[in-house]
């Protein structure tokens, strides 16, 4: 998803890149929602994994 929006831009420069010229705002907003949902899921899974590690030590 991020790659599709970044194109040739450096991924380290953007958390989520600006809307590409020619892309409709509705399409971009759908990508933003998908990206935010994926990031929230990743954060939740990271918290679960960290909690499991903390129980071991």
PDBQT receptor file of N, H, CA, C and O in Angstrom, charges set to zero:
ATOM      1  N   UNK A   1       0.833  -1.177   0.000  1.00  0.00    +0.000 N 
ATOM      2  CA  UNK A   1       0.000   0.000   0.000  1.00  0.00    +0.000 C 
ATOM      3  C   UNK A   1       0.884   1.248   0.000  1.00  0.00    +0.000 C 
ATOM      4  O   UNK A   1       0.708   2.153  -0.815  1.00  0.00    +0.000 OA
ATOM      5  N   UNK A   2       1.821   1.272   0.919  1.00  0.00    +0.000 N 
ATOM      6  H   UNK A   2       1.963   0.537   1.581  1.00  0.00    +0.000 HD
ATOM      7  CA  UNK A   2       2.705   2.427   1.003  1.00  0.00    +0.000 C 
ATOM      8  C   UNK A   2       3.525   2.568  -0.270  1.00  0.00    +0.000 C 
ATOM      9  O   UNK A   2       3.744   3.680  -0.751  1.00  0.00    +0.000 OA
ATOM     10  N   UNK A   3       3.979   1.447  -0.817  1.00  0.00    +0.000 N 
ATOM     11  H   UNK A   3       3.801   0.543  -0.427  1.00  0.00    +0.000 HD
ATOM     12  CA  UNK A   3       4.762   1.461  -2.045  1.00  0.00    +0.000 C 
ATOM     13  C   UNK A   3       3.953   1.998  -3.209  1.00  0.00    +0.000 C 
ATOM     14  O   UNK A   3       4.476   2.732  -4.047  1.00  0.00    +0.000 OA
ATOM     15  N   UNK A   4       2.689   1.639  -3.265  1.00  0.00    +0.000 N 
ATOM     16  H   UNK A   4       2.265   1.042  -2.584  1.00  0.00    +0.000 HD
ATOM     17  CA  UNK A   4       1.841   2.115  -4.358  1.00  0.00    +0.000 C 
ATOM     18  C   UNK A   4       1.695   3.629  -4.317  1.00  0.00    +0.000 C 
ATOM     19  O   UNK A   4       1.635   4.273  -5.364  1.00  0.00    +0.000 OA
ATOM     20  N   UNK A   5       1.637   4.197  -3.132  1.00  0.00    +0.000 N 
ATOM     21  H   UNK A   5       1.685   3.673  -2.281  1.00  0.00    +0.000 HD
ATOM     22  CA  UNK A   5       1.487   5.644  -3.014  1.00  0.00    +0.000 C 
ATOM     23  C   UNK A   5       2.819   6.379  -3.117  1.00  0.00    +0.000 C 
ATOM     24  O   UNK A   5       2.865   7.505  -3.612  1.00  0.00    +0.000 OA
ATOM     25  N   UNK A   6       3.898   5.757  -2.657  1.00  0.00    +0.000 N 
ATOM     26  H   UNK A   6       3.860   4.842  -2.256  1.00  0.00    +0.000 HD
ATOM     27  CA  UNK A   6       5.191   6.436  -2.658  1.00  0.00    +0.000 C 
ATOM     28  C   UNK A   6       5.781   6.595  -4.053  1.00  0.00    +0.000 C 
ATOM     29  O   UNK A   6       6.377   7.627  -4.360  1.00  0.00    +0.000 OA
ATOM     30  N   UNK A   7       5.624   5.593  -4.891  1.00  0.00    +0.000 N 
ATOM     31  H   UNK A   7       5.140   4.754  -4.642  1.00  0.00    +0.000 HD
ATOM     32  CA  UNK A   7       6.239   5.670  -6.210  1.00  0.00    +0.000 C 
ATOM     33  C   UNK A   7       7.748   5.727  -6.074  1.00  0.00    +0.000 C 
ATOM     34  O   UNK A   7       8.356   4.825  -5.499  1.00  0.00    +0.000 OA
ATOM     35  N   UNK A   8       8.356   6.785  -6.600  1.00  0.00    +0.000 N 
ATOM     36  H   UNK A   8       7.862   7.518  -7.066  1.00  0.00    +0.000 HD
ATOM     37  CA  UNK A   8       9.809   6.936  -6.565  1.00  0.00    +0.000 C 
ATOM     38  C   UNK A   8      10.310   7.699  -5.345  1.00  0.00    +0.000 C 
ATOM     39  O   UNK A   8      11.518   7.878  -5.191  1.00  0.00    +0.000 OA
ATOM     40  N   UNK A   9       9.416   8.150  -4.480  1.00  0.00    +0.000 N 
ATOM     41  H   UNK A   9       8.435   8.005  -4.606  1.00  0.00    +0.000 HD
ATOM     42  CA  UNK A   9       9.812   8.935  -3.309  1.00  0.00    +0.000 C 
ATOM     43  C   UNK A   9      10.544   8.062  -2.297  1.00  0.00    +0.000 C 
ATOM     44  O   UNK A   9      10.345   6.848  -2.247  1.00  0.00    +0.000 OA
ATOM     45  N   UNK A  10      11.384   8.688  -1.499  1.00  0.00    +0.000 N 
ATOM     46  H   UNK A  10      11.546   9.674  -1.540  1.00  0.00    +0.000 HD
ATOM     47  CA  UNK A  10      12.131   7.984  -0.462  1.00  0.00    +0.000 C 
ATOM     48  C   UNK A  10      11.187   7.629   0.687  1.00  0.00    +0.000 C 
ATOM     49  O   UNK A  10      10.594   8.529   1.282  1.00  0.00    +0.000 OA
ATOM     50  N   UNK A  11      11.032   6.347   1.013  1.00  0.00    +0.000 N 
ATOM     51  H   UNK A  11      11.513   5.617   0.529  1.00  0.00    +0.000 HD
ATOM     52  CA  UNK A  11      10.089   5.946   2.065  1.00  0.00    +0.000 C 
ATOM     53  C   UNK A  11      10.449   6.489   3.445  1.00  0.00    +0.000 C 
ATOM     54  O   UNK A  11       9.579   6.594   4.310  1.00  0.00    +0.000 OA
ATOM     55  N   UNK A  12      11.718   6.835   3.664  1.00  0.00    +0.000 N 
ATOM     56  H   UNK A  12      12.425   6.749   2.961  1.00  0.00    +0.000 HD
ATOM     57  CA  UNK A  12      12.111   7.370   4.962  1.00  0.00    +0.000 C 
ATOM     58  C   UNK A  12      11.638   8.809   5.166  1.00  0.00    +0.000 C 
ATOM     59  O   UNK A  12      11.611   9.304   6.293  1.00  0.00    +0.000 OA
ATOM     60  N   UNK A  13      11.270   9.472   4.080  1.00  0.00    +0.000 N 
ATOM     61  H   UNK A  13      11.292   9.070   3.165  1.00  0.00    +0.000 HD
ATOM     62  CA  UNK A  13      10.821  10.858   4.170  1.00  0.00    +0.000 C 
ATOM     63  C   UNK A  13       9.360  10.987   4.575  1.00  0.00    +0.000 C 
ATOM     64  O   UNK A  13       8.934  12.062   4.998  1.00  0.00    +0.000 OA
ATOM     65  N   UNK A  14       8.583   9.915   4.455  1.00  0.00    +0.000 N 
ATOM     66  H   UNK A  14       8.929   9.042   4.111  1.00  0.00    +0.000 HD
ATOM     67  CA  UNK A  14       7.140  10.017   4.666  1.00  0.00    +0.000 C 
ATOM     68  C   UNK A  14       6.631   8.880   5.535  1.00  0.00    +0.000 C 
ATOM     69  O   UNK A  14       7.048   7.734   5.371  1.00  0.00    +0.000 OA
ATOM     70  N   UNK A  15       5.728   9.194   6.462  1.00  0.00    +0.000 N 
ATOM     71  H   UNK A  15       5.389  10.126   6.595  1.00  0.00    +0.000 HD
ATOM     72  CA  UNK A  15       4.969   8.151   7.138  1.00  0.00    +0.000 C 
ATOM     73  C   UNK A  15       3.913   7.676   6.154  1.00  0.00    +0.000 C 
ATOM     74  O   UNK A  15       3.780   6.480   5.893  1.00  0.00    +0.000 OA
ATOM     75  N   UNK A  16       3.180   8.611   5.622  1.00  0.00    +0.000 N 
ATOM     76  H   UNK A  16       3.289   9.583   5.834  1.00  0.00    +0.000 HD
ATOM     77  CA  UNK A  16       2.239   8.362   4.535  1.00  0.00    +0.000 C 
ATOM     78  C   UNK A  16       2.441   9.509   3.559  1.00  0.00    +0.000 C 
ATOM     79  O   UNK A  16       2.323  10.672   3.945  1.00  0.00    +0.000 OA
ATOM     80  N   UNK A  17       2.739   9.211   2.321  1.00  0.00    +0.000 N 
ATOM     81  H   UNK A  17       2.835   8.266   2.008  1.00  0.00    +0.000 HD
ATOM     82  CA  UNK A  17       3.073  10.264   1.362  1.00  0.00    +0.000 C 
ATOM     83  C   UNK A  17       1.875  11.138   1.010  1.00  0.00    +0.000 C 
ATOM     84  O   UNK A  17       0.725  10.753   1.226  1.00  0.00    +0.000 OA
ATOM     85  N   UNK A  18       2.158  12.315   0.467  1.00  0.00    +0.000 N 
ATOM     86  H   UNK A  18       3.091  12.628   0.291  1.00  0.00    +0.000 HD
ATOM     87  CA  UNK A  18       1.058  13.180   0.038  1.00  0.00    +0.000 C 
ATOM     88  C   UNK A  18       0.302  12.558  -1.128  1.00  0.00    +0.000 C 
ATOM     89  O   UNK A  18       0.812  11.672  -1.814  1.00  0.00    +0.000 OA
ATOM     90  N   UNK A  19      -0.894  13.025  -1.338  1.00  0.00    +0.000 N 
ATOM     91  H   UNK A  19      -1.308  13.745  -0.781  1.00  0.00    +0.000 HD
ATOM     92  CA  UNK A  19      -1.737  12.514  -2.422  1.00  0.00    +0.000 C 
ATOM     93  C   UNK A  19      -1.040  12.757  -3.759  1.00  0.00    +0.000 C 
ATOM     94  O   UNK A  19      -0.650  13.884  -4.063  1.00  0.00    +0.000 OA
ATOM     95  N   UNK A  20      -0.883  11.700  -4.554  1.00  0.00    +0.000 N 
ATOM     96  H   UNK A  20      -1.200  10.785  -4.307  1.00  0.00    +0.000 HD
ATOM     97  CA  UNK A  20      -0.282  11.876  -5.876  1.00  0.00    +0.000 C 
ATOM     98  C   UNK A  20      -1.181  12.714  -6.782  1.00  0.00    +0.000 C 
ATOM     99  O   UNK A  20      -2.408  12.659  -6.697  1.00  0.00    +0.000 OA
ATOM    100  N   UNK A  21      -0.542  13.480  -7.638  1.00  0.00    +0.000 N 
ATOM    101  H   UNK A  21       0.454  13.525  -7.707  1.00  0.00    +0.000 HD
ATOM    102  CA  UNK A  21      -1.291  14.289  -8.594  1.00  0.00    +0.000 C 
ATOM    103  C   UNK A  21      -2.122  13.359  -9.472  1.00  0.00    +0.000 C 
ATOM    104  O   UNK A  21      -1.620  12.351  -9.968  1.00  0.00    +0.000 OA
ATOM    105  N   UNK A  22      -3.359  13.694  -9.654  1.00  0.00    +0.000 N 
ATOM    106  H   UNK A  22      -3.767  14.513  -9.250  1.00  0.00    +0.000 HD
ATOM    107  CA  UNK A  22      -4.241  12.891 -10.495  1.00  0.00    +0.000 C 
ATOM    108  C   UNK A  22      -5.065  11.867  -9.731  1.00  0.00    +0.000 C 
ATOM    109  O   UNK A  22      -6.050  11.348 -10.256  1.00  0.00    +0.000 OA
ATOM    110  N   UNK A  23      -4.670  11.569  -8.490  1.00  0.00    +0.000 N 
ATOM    111  H   UNK A  23      -3.870  11.990  -8.064  1.00  0.00    +0.000 HD
ATOM    112  CA  UNK A  23      -5.459  10.623  -7.699  1.00  0.00    +0.000 C 
ATOM    113  C   UNK A  23      -6.632  11.370  -7.075  1.00  0.00    +0.000 C 
ATOM    114  O   UNK A  23      -6.474  12.477  -6.561  1.00  0.00    +0.000 OA
ATOM    115  N   UNK A  24      -7.781  10.768  -7.124  1.00  0.00    +0.000 N 
ATOM    116  H   UNK A  24      -7.909   9.869  -7.541  1.00  0.00    +0.000 HD
ATOM    117  CA  UNK A  24      -8.959  11.392  -6.509  1.00  0.00    +0.000 C 
ATOM    118  C   UNK A  24      -8.823  11.364  -4.995  1.00  0.00    +0.000 C 
ATOM    119  O   UNK A  24      -8.240  10.445  -4.418  1.00  0.00    +0.000 OA
ATOM    120  N   UNK A  25      -9.383  12.404  -4.362  1.00  0.00    +0.000 N 
ATOM    121  H   UNK A  25      -9.857  13.150  -4.831  1.00  0.00    +0.000 HD
ATOM    122  CA  UNK A  25      -9.311  12.490  -2.911  1.00  0.00    +0.000 C 
ATOM    123  C   UNK A  25      -9.998  11.312  -2.243  1.00  0.00    +0.000 C 
ATOM    124  O   UNK A  25      -9.519  10.818  -1.222  1.00  0.00    +0.000 OA
ATOM    125  N   UNK A  26     -11.095  10.859  -2.791  1.00  0.00    +0.000 N 
ATOM    126  H   UNK A  26     -11.484  11.260  -3.621  1.00  0.00    +0.000 HD
ATOM    127  CA  UNK A  26     -11.811   9.722  -2.192  1.00  0.00    +0.000 C 
ATOM    128  C   UNK A  26     -10.929   8.473  -2.190  1.00  0.00    +0.000 C 
ATOM    129  O   UNK A  26     -10.920   7.713  -1.221  1.00  0.00    +0.000 OA
ATOM    130  N   UNK A  27     -10.191   8.266  -3.276  1.00  0.00    +0.000 N 
ATOM    131  H   UNK A  27     -10.198   8.883  -4.063  1.00  0.00    +0.000 HD
ATOM    132  CA  UNK A  27      -9.283   7.117  -3.366  1.00  0.00    +0.000 C 
ATOM    133  C   UNK A  27      -8.162   7.250  -2.341  1.00  0.00    +0.000 C 
ATOM    134  O   UNK A  27      -7.836   6.292  -1.640  1.00  0.00    +0.000 OA
ATOM    135  N   UNK A  28      -7.581   8.432  -2.258  1.00  0.00    +0.000 N 
ATOM    136  H   UNK A  28      -7.846   9.211  -2.827  1.00  0.00    +0.000 HD
ATOM    137  CA  UNK A  28      -6.496   8.664  -1.308  1.00  0.00    +0.000 C 
ATOM    138  C   UNK A  28      -6.974   8.449   0.126  1.00  0.00    +0.000 C 
ATOM    139  O   UNK A  28      -6.278   7.833   0.933  1.00  0.00    +0.000 OA
ATOM    140  N   UNK A  29      -8.156   8.955   0.435  1.00  0.00    +0.000 N 
ATOM    141  H   UNK A  29      -8.722   9.455  -0.221  1.00  0.00    +0.000 HD
ATOM    142  CA  UNK A  29      -8.702   8.782   1.783  1.00  0.00    +0.000 C 
ATOM    143  C   UNK A  29      -8.921   7.309   2.114  1.00  0.00    +0.000 C 
ATOM    144  O   UNK A  29      -8.713   6.900   3.256  1.00  0.00    +0.000 OA
ATOM    145  N   UNK A  30      -9.333   6.509   1.141  1.00  0.00    +0.000 N 
ATOM    146  H   UNK A  30      -9.502   6.842   0.213  1.00  0.00    +0.000 HD
ATOM    147  CA  UNK A  30      -9.482   5.062   1.377  1.00  0.00    +0.000 C 
ATOM    148  C   UNK A  30      -8.123   4.445   1.699  1.00  0.00    +0.000 C 
ATOM    149  O   UNK A  30      -8.021   3.598   2.587  1.00  0.00    +0.000 OA
ATOM    150  N   UNK A  31      -7.076   4.865   0.979  1.00  0.00    +0.000 N 
ATOM    151  H   UNK A  31      -7.159   5.552   0.258  1.00  0.00    +0.000 HD
ATOM    152  CA  UNK A  31      -5.730   4.363   1.251  1.00  0.00    +0.000 C 
ATOM    153  C   UNK A  31      -5.275   4.778   2.653  1.00  0.00    +0.000 C 
ATOM    154  O   UNK A  31      -4.641   3.992   3.357  1.00  0.00    +0.000 OA
ATOM    155  N   UNK A  32      -5.591   5.991   3.053  1.00  0.00    +0.000 N 
ATOM    156  H   UNK A  32      -6.105   6.630   2.482  1.00  0.00    +0.000 HD
ATOM    157  CA  UNK A  32      -5.217   6.477   4.383  1.00  0.00    +0.000 C 
ATOM    158  C   UNK A  32      -5.892   5.631   5.460  1.00  0.00    +0.000 C 
ATOM    159  O   UNK A  32      -5.249   5.255   6.440  1.00  0.00    +0.000 OA
ATOM    160  N   UNK A  33      -7.165   5.331   5.293  1.00  0.00    +0.000 N 
ATOM    161  H   UNK A  33      -7.688   5.636   4.497  1.00  0.00    +0.000 HD
ATOM    162  CA  UNK A  33      -7.889   4.505   6.263  1.00  0.00    +0.000 C 
ATOM    163  C   UNK A  33      -7.273   3.107   6.333  1.00  0.00    +0.000 C 
ATOM    164  O   UNK A  33      -7.074   2.573   7.424  1.00  0.00    +0.000 OA
ATOM    165  N   UNK A  34      -6.973   2.513   5.179  1.00  0.00    +0.000 N 
ATOM    166  H   UNK A  34      -7.135   2.947   4.293  1.00  0.00    +0.000 HD
ATOM    167  CA  UNK A  34      -6.351   1.182   5.163  1.00  0.00    +0.000 C 
ATOM    168  C   UNK A  34      -4.996   1.212   5.867  1.00  0.00    +0.000 C 
ATOM    169  O   UNK A  34      -4.673   0.312   6.643  1.00  0.00    +0.000 OA
ATOM    170  N   UNK A  35      -4.214   2.243   5.595  1.00  0.00    +0.000 N 
ATOM    171  H   UNK A  35      -4.476   2.974   4.965  1.00  0.00    +0.000 HD
ATOM    172  CA  UNK A  35      -2.896   2.367   6.209  1.00  0.00    +0.000 C 
ATOM    173  C   UNK A  35      -3.022   2.516   7.725  1.00  0.00    +0.000 C 
ATOM    174  O   UNK A  35      -2.309   1.855   8.479  1.00  0.00    +0.000 OA
ATOM    175  N   UNK A  36      -3.930   3.383   8.164  1.00  0.00    +0.000 N 
ATOM    176  H   UNK A  36      -4.510   3.920   7.551  1.00  0.00    +0.000 HD
ATOM    177  CA  UNK A  36      -4.132   3.588   9.601  1.00  0.00    +0.000 C 
ATOM    178  C   UNK A  36      -4.604   2.311  10.291  1.00  0.00    +0.000 C 
ATOM    179  O   UNK A  36      -4.146   1.993  11.388  1.00  0.00    +0.000 OA
ATOM    180  N   UNK A  37      -5.512   1.581   9.657  1.00  0.00    +0.000 N 
ATOM    181  H   UNK A  37      -5.885   1.840   8.766  1.00  0.00    +0.000 HD
ATOM    182  CA  UNK A  37      -5.994   0.319  10.225  1.00  0.00    +0.000 C 
ATOM    183  C   UNK A  37      -4.859  -0.694  10.350  1.00  0.00    +0.000 C 
ATOM    184  O   UNK A  37      -4.740  -1.375  11.368  1.00  0.00    +0.000 OA
ATOM    185  N   UNK A  38      -4.028  -0.792   9.317  1.00  0.00    +0.000 N 
ATOM    186  H   UNK A  38      -4.125  -0.238   8.490  1.00  0.00    +0.000 HD
ATOM    187  CA  UNK A  38      -2.907  -1.734   9.342  1.00  0.00    +0.000 C 
ATOM    188  C   UNK A  38      -1.903  -1.342  10.424  1.00  0.00    +0.000 C 
ATOM    189  O   UNK A  38      -1.361  -2.210  11.109  1.00  0.00    +0.000 OA
ATOM    190  N   UNK A  39      -1.656  -0.055  10.581  1.00  0.00    +0.000 N 
ATOM    191  H   UNK A  39      -2.097   0.650  10.025  1.00  0.00    +0.000 HD
ATOM    192  CA  UNK A  39      -0.715   0.401  11.600  1.00  0.00    +0.000 C 
ATOM    193  C   UNK A  39      -1.246   0.124  13.010  1.00  0.00    +0.000 C 
ATOM    194  O   UNK A  39      -0.482  -0.259  13.897  1.00  0.00    +0.000 OA
ATOM    195  N   UNK A  40      -2.541   0.315  13.217  1.00  0.00    +0.000 N 
ATOM    196  H   UNK A  40      -3.162   0.626  12.497  1.00  0.00    +0.000 HD
ATOM    197  CA  UNK A  40      -3.148   0.006  14.515  1.00  0.00    +0.000 C 
ATOM    198  C   UNK A  40      -3.045  -1.484  14.831  1.00  0.00    +0.000 C 
ATOM    199  O   UNK A  40      -2.765  -1.860  15.969  1.00  0.00    +0.000 OA
ATOM    200  N   UNK A  41      -3.269  -2.334  13.828  1.00  0.00    +0.000 N 
ATOM    201  H   UNK A  41      -3.496  -2.029  12.903  1.00  0.00    +0.000 HD
ATOM    202  CA  UNK A  41      -3.170  -3.778  14.026  1.00  0.00    +0.000 C 
ATOM    203  C   UNK A  41      -1.732  -4.163  14.371  1.00  0.00    +0.000 C 
ATOM    204  O   UNK A  41      -1.501  -4.993  15.250  1.00  0.00    +0.000 OA
ATOM    205  N   UNK A  42      -0.779  -3.565  13.685  1.00  0.00    +0.000 N 
ATOM    206  H   UNK A  42      -0.967  -2.890  12.971  1.00  0.00    +0.000 HD
ATOM    207  CA  UNK A  42       0.622  -3.844  13.960  1.00  0.00    +0.000 C 
ATOM    208  C   UNK A  42       0.987  -3.426  15.384  1.00  0.00    +0.000 C 
ATOM    209  O   UNK A  42       1.673  -4.163  16.091  1.00  0.00    +0.000 OA
ATOM    210  N   UNK A  43       0.534  -2.253  15.801  1.00  0.00    +0.000 N 
ATOM    211  H   UNK A  43      -0.024  -1.654  15.226  1.00  0.00    +0.000 HD
ATOM    212  CA  UNK A  43       0.807  -1.791  17.168  1.00  0.00    +0.000 C 
ATOM    213  C   UNK A  43       0.208  -2.732  18.210  1.00  0.00    +0.000 C 
ATOM    214  O   UNK A  43       0.844  -3.022  19.223  1.00  0.00    +0.000 OA
ATOM    215  N   UNK A  44      -0.999  -3.204  17.970  1.00  0.00    +0.000 N 
ATOM    216  H   UNK A  44      -1.516  -2.969  17.147  1.00  0.00    +0.000 HD
ATOM    217  CA  UNK A  44      -1.654  -4.120  18.905  1.00  0.00    +0.000 C 
ATOM    218  C   UNK A  44      -0.889  -5.441  18.992  1.00  0.00    +0.000 C 
ATOM    219  O   UNK A  44      -0.693  -5.973  20.085  1.00  0.00    +0.000 OA
ATOM    220  N   UNK A  45      -0.463  -5.965  17.862  1.00  0.00    +0.000 N 
ATOM    221  H   UNK A  45      -0.623  -5.533  16.975  1.00  0.00    +0.000 HD
ATOM    222  CA  UNK A  45       0.284  -7.218  17.853  1.00  0.00    +0.000 C 
ATOM    223  C   UNK A  45       1.642  -7.053  18.533  1.00  0.00    +0.000 C 
ATOM    224  O   UNK A  45       2.114  -7.963  19.215  1.00  0.00    +0.000 OA
ATOM    225  N   UNK A  46       2.262  -5.899  18.348  1.00  0.00    +0.000 N 
ATOM    226  H   UNK A  46       1.879  -5.160  17.794  1.00  0.00    +0.000 HD
ATOM    227  CA  UNK A  46       3.539  -5.631  19.002  1.00  0.00    +0.000 C 
ATOM    228  C   UNK A  46       3.365  -5.581  20.519  1.00  0.00    +0.000 C 
ATOM    229  O   UNK A  46       4.205  -6.093  21.258  1.00  0.00    +0.000 OA
ATOM    230  N   UNK A  47       2.290  -4.972  20.979  1.00  0.00    +0.000 N 
ATOM    231  H   UNK A  47       1.607  -4.556  20.379  1.00  0.00    +0.000 HD
ATOM    232  CA  UNK A  47       2.017  -4.912  22.416  1.00  0.00    +0.000 C 
ATOM    233  C   UNK A  47       1.794  -6.312  22.988  1.00  0.00    +0.000 C 
ATOM    234  O   UNK A  47       2.266  -6.616  24.083  1.00  0.00    +0.000 OA
ATOM    235  N   UNK A  48       1.085  -7.154  22.261  1.00  0.00    +0.000 N 
ATOM    236  H   UNK A  48       0.701  -6.907  21.371  1.00  0.00    +0.000 HD
ATOM    237  CA  UNK A  48       0.849  -8.536  22.703  1.00  0.00    +0.000 C 
ATOM    238  C   UNK A  48       2.164  -9.301  22.780  1.00  0.00    +0.000 C 
ATOM    239  O   UNK A  48       2.417 -10.015  23.750  1.00  0.00    +0.000 OA
ATOM    240  N   UNK A  49       3.001  -9.152  21.757  1.00  0.00    +0.000 N 
ATOM    241  H   UNK A  49       2.795  -8.572  20.968  1.00  0.00    +0.000 HD
ATOM    242  CA  UNK A  49       4.289  -9.846  21.733  1.00  0.00    +0.000 C 
ATOM    243  C   UNK A  49       5.185  -9.356  22.872  1.00  0.00    +0.000 C 
ATOM    244  O   UNK A  49       5.866 -10.158  23.511  1.00  0.00    +0.000 OA
ATOM    245  N   UNK A  50       5.187  -8.061  23.127  1.00  0.00    +0.000 N 
ATOM    246  H   UNK A  50       4.634  -7.410  22.609  1.00  0.00    +0.000 HD
ATOM    247  CA  UNK A  50       6.001  -7.516  24.214  1.00  0.00    +0.000 C 
ATOM    248  C   UNK A  50       5.514  -8.034  25.566  1.00  0.00    +0.000 C 
ATOM    249  O   UNK A  50       6.326  -8.340  26.439  1.00  0.00    +0.000 OA
ATOM    250  N   UNK A  51       4.207  -8.133  25.745  1.00  0.00    +0.000 N 
ATOM    251  H   UNK A  51       3.547  -7.884  25.036  1.00  0.00    +0.000 HD
ATOM    252  CA  UNK A  51       3.657  -8.655  27.000  1.00  0.00    +0.000 C 
ATOM    253  C   UNK A  51       4.071 -10.104  27.207  1.00  0.00    +0.000 C 
ATOM    254  O   UNK A  51       4.393 -10.505  28.326  1.00  0.00    +0.000 OA
ATOM    255  N   UNK A  52       4.064 -10.888  26.143  1.00  0.00    +0.000 N 
ATOM    256  H   UNK A  52       3.803 -10.562  25.234  1.00  0.00    +0.000 HD
ATOM    257  CA  UNK A  52       4.490 -12.290  26.251  1.00  0.00    +0.000 C 
ATOM    258  C   UNK A  52       5.957 -12.383  26.649  1.00  0.00    +0.000 C 
ATOM    259  O   UNK A  52       6.333 -13.218  27.472  1.00  0.00    +0.000 OA
ATOM    260  N   UNK A  53       6.781 -11.523  26.061  1.00  0.00    +0.000 N 
ATOM    261  H   UNK A  53       6.476 -10.845  25.392  1.00  0.00    +0.000 HD
ATOM    262  CA  UNK A  53       8.200 -11.537  26.404  1.00  0.00    +0.000 C 
ATOM    263  C   UNK A  53       8.423 -11.113  27.853  1.00  0.00    +0.000 C 
ATOM    264  O   UNK A  53       9.287 -11.661  28.538  1.00  0.00    +0.000 OA
ATOM    265  N   UNK A  54       7.658 -10.154  28.312  1.00  0.00    +0.000 N 
ATOM    266  H   UNK A  54       6.957  -9.709  27.756  1.00  0.00    +0.000 HD
ATOM    267  CA  UNK A  54       7.812  -9.682  29.686  1.00  0.00    +0.000 C 
ATOM    268  C   UNK A  54       7.437 -10.772  30.689  1.00  0.00    +0.000 C 
ATOM    269  O   UNK A  54       8.011 -10.824  31.777  1.00  0.00    +0.000 OA
ATOM    270  N   UNK A  55       6.497 -11.635  30.350  1.00  0.00    +0.000 N 
ATOM    271  H   UNK A  55       6.031 -11.593  29.466  1.00  0.00    +0.000 HD
ATOM    272  CA  UNK A  55       6.106 -12.729  31.241  1.00  0.00    +0.000 C 
ATOM    273  C   UNK A  55       7.238 -13.733  31.396  1.00  0.00    +0.000 C 
ATOM    274  O   UNK A  55       7.380 -14.355  32.449  1.00  0.00    +0.000 OA
ATOM    275  N   UNK A  56       8.039 -13.894  30.356  1.00  0.00    +0.000 N 
ATOM    276  H   UNK A  56       7.923 -13.390  29.501  1.00  0.00    +0.000 HD
ATOM    277  CA  UNK A  56       9.131 -14.872  30.395  1.00  0.00    +0.000 C 
ATOM    278  C   UNK A  56      10.269 -14.419  31.295  1.00  0.00    +0.000 C 
ATOM    279  O   UNK A  56      10.978 -15.249  31.865  1.00  0.00    +0.000 OA
ATOM    280  N   UNK A  57      10.448 -13.125  31.426  1.00  0.00    +0.000 N 
ATOM    281  H   UNK A  57       9.872 -12.451  30.963  1.00  0.00    +0.000 HD
ATOM    282  CA  UNK A  57      11.613 -12.619  32.159  1.00  0.00    +0.000 C 
ATOM    283  C   UNK A  57      11.212 -11.918  33.374  1.00  0.00    +0.000 C 
ATOM    284  O   UNK A  57      12.064 -11.426  34.113  1.00  0.00    +0.000 OA
TER     285      UNK A  57
